[in-house]
Amino acid sequence: MVTLVLSGLRRAEILRYIAEKTDWDVKARTVDSYIARAYKAIAATHQDISAHQMNLTQVRLIDLYKRSMNIQDYKTCLSVVREIAKLNGLFPLDAKVLEAEALVERLKALIVAAEGKK
């Protein structure tokens, strides 16, 4: 099901695909449940990848800090410290980031509402 969702098929197309190309013999409501699970699995995978990328980024920044300190490049050290602080949410966000986060929250609410109506 995840493959069908990731391929961009809409609900009606998924229903038709299942009816024509599988022997599942399931109702639309069951397919809706499968689609919801697929979206949750995709979101969980994305969160895992995002967490890994965040950790990797911080490790790279720490390494850059050490290398910069070894050559007494204090300007780069300061930049690295700022980047690490931003990643950890220690600096206030600018207006564009706050606006984007608000948009993401609205989209999440719409998705939850849409899933609740199914």
Secondary structure as GFF3:
##gff-version 3
##sequence-region A 1 118
A	DSSP	alpha_helix	2	6	.	.	.	ID=ss1
A	DSSP	alpha_helix	11	21	.	.	.	ID=ss2
A	DSSP	alpha_helix	28	70	.	.	.	ID=ss3
A	DSSP	alpha_helix	74	87	.	.	.	ID=ss4
A	DSSP	alpha_helix	95	117	.	.	.	ID=ss5
###
